[in-house]
Amino acid sequence: MDLSRYVRQIPIIGEEGQEKLMKAKVLVVGAGGLGSPVIAYLAAAGIGKLGIVDGDTVEEHNLQRQIIHAGNVGMNKAESAKKFVERLNPEVEVVAYPFDIDPSNVLEIVKEYDVVVSCPDTFKARLVLNDACRILGKPMVHAAILGFEGEATTIVDTPCYRCLYTTFPKVDKTAIAVVGVTAGFFGCIQASEAIKLILGMDVLKGRMLRCDLRTMEFFEIEISTNPDCPVCSGKLRNIYPENYEGECEIVKLDG
Ligand SMILES: [Zn+2]
């Protein structure tokens, strides 16, 4: 196996660590502002297989932060991201899913991967991923951004995203203002968390990191398991479309 491409990181992670990365399968959901740095750094690090899910088309106003799509205005974002990865690191196997994640496809796609990185632009997608990852026992790296601010955590078993909130606002994604560097910063945190999960290192489990890049204030919120969480209590064991409508409240459970 030729590891020369990775010679600068092998002193840190070891050849064994590099081989773990090269055997790992990571799913990145959303190839937008957060997904762009996630995809770039995971591909560069030599992840074995990258799945990229996105149903959107690249538009000129995306390029302020979605830097992997340069030159690809008009192309599907998953396909555009695949082209970027193939140029950056041809050793990475890339699967492009040129559609949005939803209750009908999430379990089938997520089950193929070891780690999920959540970078979509809707609460519906974040929640369907959270629930599918918990049902299938897959770790999920979360981040969300607004303006100069953002948050990140890694969900391994419990607590999960639904332990934090029970209802979610309907947000028009086009109305959300974000500075490009905020996406870059939090996307890099997500890529770092995914790499550490694969290497078996400690991650932001049970800790929500929040930062304001305007003031450079960083703080953490401890997240604990909510005993009423329908996912962590094991009451939800399947994906039902009813749970991802309106404010995405869980209305249908098993049994
Ligand atoms: Zn939970």
Residues whose N, C-alpha, C, O or C-beta is under 5 A from the ligand:
A	BS01	ZN	P159 C160 R162 C163 C229 V231 C232
